[in-house]
Amino acid sequence: MASQNNAPRRPTVGVIIRFKNSAATLPGVLAGLRRQTRQPDLIVGVDNQSTDDSPRLLREAGAQVREWTEPYRHPRVVNFAVRHCPADLVLVLSSHTVLQGPDTLEKMVAAMADPATACVSGKWDDDGFYSDAIDWAELRAKGLKFCAIYSNSMGMFRRSLWEQAPFDEAMPTMEDGAWAVEQVRRGKLCRRLNFPFSYQRGGRSRHYIFAVLTFQMAARHGLRVAWLGPAASVRQLLGHAARRLLGRDGGEFPDADRLWQNLRAWLAWRHASPEKE
């Protein structure tokens, strides 16, 4: 009979929650964690100078709370948090993201059982453009979509890989997608899961900066950007505007702002890198 000592070690799981004045949303986030069939081994909260009850809520949930007093930048804060979260697998969870299903953490850990998997996160929508296990061949074949691969709003990654390559602190945001693409380029997999969640944050759209960074990232890795392109985007926008002026289409065009931001981002990227296509 094989010794029990030969059984694979159960990976430890840490959860990171960055927050500032999130007392209105943290109760739901923490309740979602308490519902999980696979409980985390530790929770690390990073307090970005809150003035409400947010730190107390985290401490009452058993979390360690670390203070962040420098100017806030996503990758710097995440790297800071991971240094204080010594777990095999790290789930970065927004202070606005509620895991609604009780087995979400269990499913994420199961997805990470494959040592080739670098990270796994939930899907923002039902877009089936990518498979649920993205490799480098798929990225080269399909191109890079805007913000479609991995998210630190509800994503888990392997800490040993982070130790080799932390999140890029030169990026203003979207460090999560950049890290995932780099890991896939190195031969790892980025997995995506369907699980129920609610995201309680509003605020201004960040699609423009995400699009700019996607163009830059694609160029750095020799990938194309998977989008309509400038000519087709302009045709769609002008066509919709013409139909409205002629009274033939009084409906809304929900993708208009996204198309416009993509065009702005492409123009900004071309201006900064005129030698690129």
C-alpha positions as CSV (number, residue, x, y, z in Angstrom):
1,M,0.0,0.0,0.0
2,A,1.4,3.4,-0.9
3,S,2.3,5.7,1.9
4,Q,-0.1,8.6,2.6
5,N,3.0,10.8,2.6
6,N,3.1,10.3,-1.2
7,A,-0.3,12.0,-1.6
8,P,-0.2,15.4,-3.3
9,R,-0.1,18.3,-0.9
10,R,-3.3,20.3,-0.7
11,P,-2.4,23.8,-2.1
12,T,-2.9,26.7,0.2
13,V,-5.2,29.5,-1.0
14,G,-5.0,33.2,-0.1
15,V,-7.4,36.0,-1.0
16,I,-6.4,39.6,-1.6
17,I,-8.9,42.4,-1.4
18,R,-7.9,46.0,-2.1
19,F,-10.3,48.6,-0.8
20,K,-10.9,52.2,0.0
21,N,-14.1,53.3,1.8
22,S,-15.9,50.1,0.7
23,A,-18.0,49.5,3.7
24,A,-21.2,49.5,1.5
25,T,-20.0,46.6,-0.6
26,L,-17.6,44.6,1.6
27,P,-20.3,42.8,3.6
28,G,-21.6,41.2,0.4
29,V,-18.0,40.3,-0.8
30,L,-17.1,38.8,2.6
31,A,-20.4,36.9,2.8
32,G,-19.7,35.4,-0.6
33,L,-16.4,34.1,0.7
34,R,-18.0,32.7,3.9
35,R,-20.4,30.7,1.7
36,Q,-17.5,28.9,-0.2
37,T,-17.2,25.1,0.2
38,R,-13.4,25.6,-0.1
39,Q,-12.4,28.2,2.5
40,P,-9.3,30.3,1.9
41,D,-6.4,29.8,4.3
42,L,-5.8,33.5,4.7
43,I,-7.3,36.8,3.6
44,V,-5.1,39.9,3.1
45,G,-6.8,43.3,2.9
46,V,-4.9,46.3,1.5
47,D,-6.4,49.6,2.9
48,N,-5.9,52.5,0.6
49,Q,-6.4,55.2,3.3
50,S,-10.1,54.4,4.1
51,T,-12.0,56.7,6.4
52,D,-15.0,54.4,7.0
53,D,-15.5,51.0,8.6
54,S,-13.9,49.0,5.8
55,P,-10.8,47.9,7.9
56,R,-12.9,46.8,10.8
57,L,-15.1,44.7,8.5
58,L,-12.0,42.9,7.1
59,R,-10.5,42.3,10.5
60,E,-13.8,40.9,11.9
61,A,-13.7,38.5,8.9
62,G,-10.3,37.2,10.0
63,A,-8.3,39.2,7.5
64,Q,-4.8,40.7,7.9
65,V,-5.1,44.4,7.0
66,R,-2.1,46.1,5.4
67,E,-1.9,49.9,5.0
68,W,-1.1,51.5,1.6
69,T,-0.2,55.1,1.9
70,E,1.5,55.8,-1.4
71,P,-0.2,57.0,-4.6
72,Y,-2.5,54.2,-5.8
73,R,-1.4,52.2,-8.9
74,H,-3.0,48.8,-9.5
75,P,0.1,46.7,-10.2
76,R,2.1,48.2,-7.3
77,V,-0.7,47.6,-4.8
78,V,-1.3,44.0,-6.0
79,N,2.5,43.2,-5.8
80,F,2.6,44.7,-2.3
81,A,-0.4,42.5,-1.3
82,V,1.0,39.3,-2.8
83,R,4.3,39.8,-0.9
84,H,2.1,39.6,2.3
85,C,0.1,36.6,1.1
86,P,2.3,33.5,1.3
87,A,-0.1,31.0,-0.3
88,D,0.4,28.6,-3.3
89,L,-2.7,30.1,-5.1
90,V,-3.7,33.7,-4.8
91,L,-7.2,35.0,-5.6
92,V,-7.4,38.7,-6.2
93,L,-10.9,39.8,-5.5
94,S,-12.3,43.3,-6.0
95,S,-13.9,44.9,-3.0
96,H,-17.0,45.1,-5.3
97,T,-17.1,41.5,-6.6
98,V,-19.5,39.1,-4.9
99,L,-19.0,35.4,-5.6
100,Q,-22.6,34.2,-5.6
101,G,-22.0,30.4,-6.1
102,P,-20.8,28.4,-3.0
103,D,-18.4,26.3,-5.1
104,T,-16.6,29.0,-7.0
105,L,-13.4,28.9,-5.1
106,E,-13.4,25.1,-5.2
107,K,-13.8,25.2,-9.0
108,M,-10.9,27.7,-9.4
109,V,-8.6,25.5,-7.3
110,A,-9.6,22.5,-9.4
111,A,-8.8,24.4,-12.6
112,M,-5.3,25.2,-11.1
113,A,-4.6,21.5,-10.4
114,D,-3.0,21.3,-13.9
115,P,0.6,22.6,-13.3
116,A,0.5,24.1,-16.8
117,T,-2.2,26.5,-15.7
118,A,-0.9,30.0,-14.7
119,C,-4.2,31.6,-13.9
120,V,-8.0,31.4,-14.0
121,S,-10.7,34.0,-13.8
122,G,-14.4,34.4,-14.3
123,K,-16.0,35.5,-17.6
124,W,-17.5,38.9,-17.8
125,D,-19.9,37.8,-20.5
126,D,-20.9,34.9,-22.8
127,D,-18.5,35.9,-25.5
128,G,-17.1,32.6,-26.9
129,F,-14.3,34.2,-29.0
130,Y,-11.6,32.4,-26.8
131,S,-11.6,28.8,-25.5
132,D,-11.6,28.1,-21.8
133,A,-8.0,27.1,-21.8
134,I,-6.0,29.8,-23.8
135,D,-2.6,28.9,-25.1
136,W,-0.1,30.7,-27.2
137,A,-1.2,29.1,-30.5
138,E,-4.7,30.3,-29.9
139,L,-3.5,33.9,-29.2
140,R,-1.4,33.9,-32.3
141,A,-4.3,32.5,-34.4
142,K,-7.1,34.7,-33.0
143,G,-5.3,37.9,-31.9
144,L,-5.7,39.9,-28.7
145,K,-9.1,41.2,-27.7
146,F,-9.6,44.1,-25.4
147,C,-9.7,42.9,-21.8
148,A,-10.9,39.4,-22.6
149,I,-8.4,37.0,-21.1
150,Y,-7.9,37.4,-17.3
151,S,-9.0,39.8,-14.6
152,N,-7.7,40.7,-11.2
153,S,-11.3,41.6,-10.2
154,M,-11.9,37.9,-9.7
155,G,-8.8,36.0,-10.8
156,M,-6.6,33.3,-9.2
157,F,-2.9,32.8,-10.2
158,R,0.0,30.6,-9.2
159,R,2.2,32.5,-6.8
160,S,5.4,30.7,-7.8
161,L,5.0,32.1,-11.3
162,W,4.4,35.6,-9.8
163,E,7.7,35.2,-7.9
164,Q,9.5,34.7,-11.3
165,A,7.6,37.6,-12.9
166,P,5.6,40.0,-10.7
167,F,3.0,42.3,-12.2
168,D,4.5,45.0,-14.4
169,E,4.5,48.2,-12.2
170,A,5.3,50.4,-15.2
171,M,1.7,49.8,-16.4
172,P,-1.0,52.3,-15.2
173,T,-3.6,49.5,-15.2
174,M,-4.4,46.2,-17.0
175,E,-1.4,44.6,-15.3
176,D,-3.6,41.4,-15.0
177,G,-4.1,40.9,-18.7
178,A,-0.4,41.7,-19.5
179,W,0.8,39.2,-16.9
180,A,-1.6,36.5,-18.3
181,V,-0.4,37.1,-21.9
182,E,3.2,36.9,-20.8
183,Q,2.6,33.6,-19.0
184,V,0.8,32.2,-22.1
185,R,3.8,33.3,-24.2
186,R,6.0,31.3,-21.9
187,G,4.0,28.1,-22.5
188,K,1.4,28.3,-19.8
189,L,-2.4,28.2,-19.9
190,C,-4.9,30.9,-19.0
191,R,-8.2,29.4,-18.0
192,R,-11.7,31.0,-17.9
193,L,-14.6,29.8,-15.9
194,N,-18.3,30.5,-15.9
195,F,-19.6,31.2,-12.4
196,P,-22.2,33.5,-11.0
197,F,-21.0,36.8,-9.5
198,S,-22.2,40.4,-9.1
199,Y,-20.0,43.5,-9.7
200,Q,-21.2,46.4,-7.7
201,R,-18.9,49.2,-9.0
202,G,-19.9,52.0,-11.3
203,G,-17.9,54.9,-12.4
204,R,-16.4,56.2,-15.6
205,S,-15.5,53.8,-18.5
206,R,-11.8,52.8,-18.7
207,H,-12.2,51.3,-22.2
208,Y,-10.0,53.9,-23.9
209,I,-6.9,53.2,-21.7
210,F,-7.6,49.5,-21.9
211,A,-7.7,49.7,-25.7
212,V,-4.4,51.7,-25.8
213,L,-2.7,49.2,-23.6
214,T,-4.0,46.3,-25.7
215,F,-2.5,47.8,-28.9
216,Q,0.8,48.3,-27.1
217,M,0.8,44.8,-25.7
218,A,-0.1,43.1,-29.0
219,A,2.7,45.0,-30.7
220,R,5.2,43.9,-28.0
221,H,4.3,40.2,-28.5
222,G,3.9,40.3,-32.2
223,L,0.1,39.7,-32.0
224,R,-2.7,41.4,-34.0
225,V,-5.5,43.1,-32.2
226,A,-8.9,41.4,-32.8
227,W,-11.2,44.3,-33.6
228,L,-13.1,45.7,-36.6
229,G,-10.2,47.9,-37.6
230,P,-10.3,51.6,-38.3
231,A,-12.1,51.6,-41.7
232,A,-14.9,49.2,-40.6
233,S,-15.4,51.1,-37.3
234,V,-15.7,54.4,-39.1
235,R,-18.2,52.9,-41.6
236,Q,-20.4,51.6,-38.8
237,L,-20.3,54.9,-36.9
238,L,-21.0,57.0,-40.0
239,G,-23.7,54.6,-41.2
240,H,-25.5,54.8,-37.9
241,A,-25.2,58.6,-37.8
242,A,-26.6,58.9,-41.3
243,R,-29.6,56.6,-40.6
244,R,-30.5,58.7,-37.6
245,L,-30.2,62.0,-39.5
246,L,-32.5,60.6,-42.2
247,G,-34.9,59.4,-39.6
248,R,-34.5,55.7,-40.6
249,D,-33.2,54.5,-37.3
250,G,-34.1,56.2,-34.1
251,G,-32.8,53.4,-31.9
252,E,-29.7,53.4,-29.7
253,F,-26.4,52.2,-30.8
254,P,-24.9,50.6,-27.7
255,D,-21.5,49.9,-29.2
256,A,-21.0,53.5,-30.5
257,D,-18.9,54.7,-27.6
258,R,-16.8,51.5,-27.6
259,L,-16.1,51.8,-31.3
260,W,-15.1,55.5,-30.8
261,Q,-12.8,54.7,-27.9
262,N,-11.2,51.9,-30.0
263,L,-10.6,54.4,-32.8
264,R,-9.1,57.0,-30.4
265,A,-6.9,54.4,-28.9
266,W,-5.7,53.2,-32.3
267,L,-4.9,56.8,-33.3
268,A,-3.0,57.4,-30.1
269,W,-1.0,54.2,-30.5
270,R,-0.2,55.0,-34.2
271,H,0.9,58.5,-33.2
272,A,3.2,57.1,-30.5
273,S,4.4,54.2,-32.8
274,P,4.0,55.4,-36.4
275,E,6.2,52.5,-37.7
276,K,3.7,50.0,-36.4
277,E,0.6,48.8,-38.3
